[in-house]
C-alpha cells in the first residue's frame, strides 16, 4: 500500500484516475507528504493536525496539490520552525469536495494565536471527472491528539481543547465572535474522556459553551464521537448563567440557525447548583439539534434558591433542554439511563410566585419541533414546590408545552414516577406521562408511553397517559394525542 501511495504521489498531476464514489477508501495523512505535484483521491481525504505537504525536498513548496473526495479536510498550522505546514505555490492548492470541505486549525493553536485563524492561503474549489465541488470553509477542530506514535488518545490535551473552546466562546474580550474570517464550524476529531482533565487530583469542571451573554451561534459537528465523564459548572440564572454542555444556543434567525449534530455523551454531572438548565443545553432558539445521544447521566437536580424577590417568573429543567424557544428543532435524539431529574427548593420554601416546569426531555417548549426521540430508563421526574404561589408542571417528556409545539414519533419507556408535589399555596399542580400541562394549539402524533411509575400531582390536576383533566388553563386542539 505504501509503495502504491508513493508511486501515486510521484505521478502527481500527470495521473488522472476516474473518481468512483463506491470504490474509494479513506486517506488520512498524519505525517509528511513530499512531492512536487500531489494528487490524493478517496471517499474522505484528510490532512491531520501537524501533518505536512511540501515539495520533493521537503523544504520548498509543492507546485500543485489536488485533493479529491466526498469529504476533504485540511489541517493547517505551523511547524517547529514556525513555517506553514502546508507548503504549496500560490493558486496551486485545489480541492474537489463533493459533500463537504474544510481548511481547519486545531483549537490549541487557534487559542494560542488569540483565537485568530491566521493566513494559511486558500483551497480553490475545482471540478474533477465531471464532479463539481462545494466551497471550502474554515473550521476549528477539537481533539484528535495522540501520543506513542498515534497509538493512544491524549485525553488530557483533547479535554483541555474543549475547555479552551468554552472559555474562548464565553470571553468578554472576544464578544462571542469566534466565528469570523470565514470560520463557520467546530469539528470534534476524537472521543474525549474528561476524567483525565484534573488539577491537584480533582476533576476540573467545564463551563457551558454559551454560559452567559454570548450564545453559541455556529455549527458543531461531533463526528459521531463521544464526550465521556463531563463535569459541568452549574450556576443560577440570576447570575446570567445557562447550565448544560451548551448553555445557550441561538442562531441569528430562522434562515441562519445554529446547528449541533452527530454527538454522543456518556456520563455527565453538574458541579455546583443551578435553578434551571438541561443536561445538553440550557436554552435554545433558532437552533437545530440532530443525531445526539446521551446515556449514563447522574442526578440532574435543580435547586430553587428562594430569592424572595416576589416577582413573577419561572424555573425550568429538562433531561436534554431546559427551555426550547421558537425556532428550535430536535430530531433523532435518545436519552438512556438517567438517575433522576428533579427540581426542589434549596431551603424550606420555593421562590414567591414562581412557575416551575420540569420534563424528562424539555422543561418548557414553545414554537419548537420534536421528532424521532427515545427516552429509556429515566429514574423519575419530580418537582417539589412549596408555597410558590405559582404553577408547577412535571411531564415524562415536557413539563409545559406552550403554543405551536409539534411532537411526533416519540417513545418513552421505563420511566419512573412523574410527580408535581405542590405542598401548599400553589395555583396549579400538573403531572403527566407525556406533558405536565399544554397550552395553545399543538400537534401530537405517534407517541408511545410504556412502563411508567406513579403519576402524581398534589394540590392540583393530574394528566395521565389515558386521559386529560383540564380547566380553563388548557386550550386543547389535538388529534391523536397519544398512541399506545
ZIPEFEN-V741253 format. One record per pair of residues at least 6 apart in sequence whose ideal C-beta (glycine too) atoms are under 6 Angstrom apart, sorted by the first residue. I is the first residue (numbers start at 1). J is the second residue. Records with the same first field share a line. If there is no record, write none. Layout:
I->J, J
This chain:
9->35, 38
12->35, 37, 38, 39
13->37, 64
18->129
19->68, 129, 131
24->42, 43
25->42
26->42, 43, 44
27->40, 42, 45
28->46
29->47, 51
30->48, 51
31->51
32->52
33->53
34->54, 56, 58
35->56
36->55, 56, 62, 63
37->63, 64
38->62, 65
39->66
40->67
41->68
42->69
43->69, 70
44->69, 71
45->67, 69, 72
46->73
47->74, 75
48->75
49->75, 106, 144
52->85
53->65, 86
54->62, 87
55->61, 62
61->87, 88, 89
62->88
63->89, 92
64->92
65->88, 93
66->94
67->95
68->96, 128
70->98, 99
71->99, 100
72->95, 97, 101
73->102
74->103
75->104
76->86, 103, 120
77->85, 105, 109
79->85
84->120
93->123
94->124, 126
95->101, 123, 136
96->126, 128, 133
97->133, 134
98->131
101->134, 136
102->137, 139
103->123, 136, 138
104->139, 141
105->140
106->141
107->140, 142, 161, 164, 165
108->161
110->140
111->164, 168
115->168, 174, 178
117->138, 181, 183
123->136
125->133, 135
137->184
138->182, 183
139->185, 187
140->186
141->187, 189
142->161, 162, 165, 188
143->158, 188, 189, 190, 192
144->189, 190
145->154, 157, 158
146->153, 154
147->154
153->190
155->193, 196
156->196
158->192
159->192, 194, 196, 197
163->206
166->206, 207, 209
169->209
170->207, 211, 212
176->214
179->218
184->219
185->219
186->220
187->221
188->222, 223, 225
190->225
191->225, 226
192->227
193->228, 229
194->229, 230
195->203, 229
197->204
203->231
205->231, 233, 271
207->233
208->244, 247
209->216, 246
210->216, 246, 247, 248
211->241, 242, 247
212->240
215->248, 250
216->246, 249, 258
217->258
219->259
220->260
221->262
222->262, 263
223->262
224->262
226->264, 266
227->265
228->266, 267
229->267
230->268
231->269, 271
232->270
233->271
234->243, 270, 272, 274
235->241, 274
236->274, 275
237->275, 276
242->248, 282, 283
243->274, 277, 282
244->277, 278, 280, 281, 282
245->280
246->281
247->282
248->282, 283
249->258, 281, 284, 287
250->285, 286
251->257, 258, 286, 287
254->286, 327
257->286, 287, 288
258->287
259->288
260->289
261->290, 291
262->291
263->292
264->293
265->294
266->295, 296
267->296
268->279, 297
269->298
273->303
274->302
275->302, 304, 305, 315
276->315, 316, 322
277->322
278->318, 320, 321, 322
279->297, 300, 319
280->320
281->321
282->322
283->323
284->321, 324, 328
285->325, 326, 327
286->327
287->328
288->329
289->330
290->331, 332
291->332
292->333
293->334
294->335
295->336, 337
296->337
297->338
298->339
299->339, 340
300->341
301->342
302->317, 343
303->346
304->315, 345, 350, 351
305->346
306->345, 347, 349, 351
307->351
310->352
312->353
313->354
314->355
315->354, 356
316->322, 323, 357, 363, 364
317->343, 358, 363
318->359, 361, 362, 363
319->335, 338, 341, 360, 361
320->361
321->362
322->363
323->364
324->362, 365, 368
326->367
328->368
329->369
330->370
331->371, 372
332->372
333->373
334->374
335->375
336->376, 377
337->377
338->378
339->379
340->379, 380
341->381
342->382
343->356, 358, 383
344->384
345->386
349->386, 387
350->385, 386, 388
352->389
353->389, 390
354->388, 390
355->390, 391
356->383, 385, 392
357->363, 364, 393, 399, 400
358->381, 383, 394, 399
359->395, 397, 398, 399
360->375, 378, 381, 396, 397
361->397
362->398
363->399
364->400
365->398, 401, 405
366->402, 403
367->404
368->405
369->406
370->407
371->408, 409
372->409
373->410
374->411
375->412
376->413, 414
377->414
378->415
379->416
380->416, 417
381->394, 418
382->419
383->392, 394, 420
384->421
385->392, 422, 426
386->423
387->424, 425
388->426
389->425
390->427
391->427, 428
392->420, 422, 429
393->399, 400, 430, 436, 437
394->418, 420, 431, 436
395->432, 434, 435, 436
396->412, 415, 418, 433, 434
397->434
398->435
399->436
400->437
401->435, 438, 442
402->439
403->440
405->442
406->443
407->444
408->445, 446
409->446
410->447
411->448
412->449
413->450
414->451
415->452
416->453
417->453, 454
418->431, 455
419->431, 456
420->429, 430, 431, 457
421->458
422->429, 458, 459, 460
426->459
428->460
429->457, 459, 460
430->436, 437, 457, 460, 461, 463
431->455, 456, 457, 462
432->463
433->449, 452, 455, 465
438->474
441->477
444->478, 481
445->480
446->483
447->482, 483
449->465
455->464
461->469
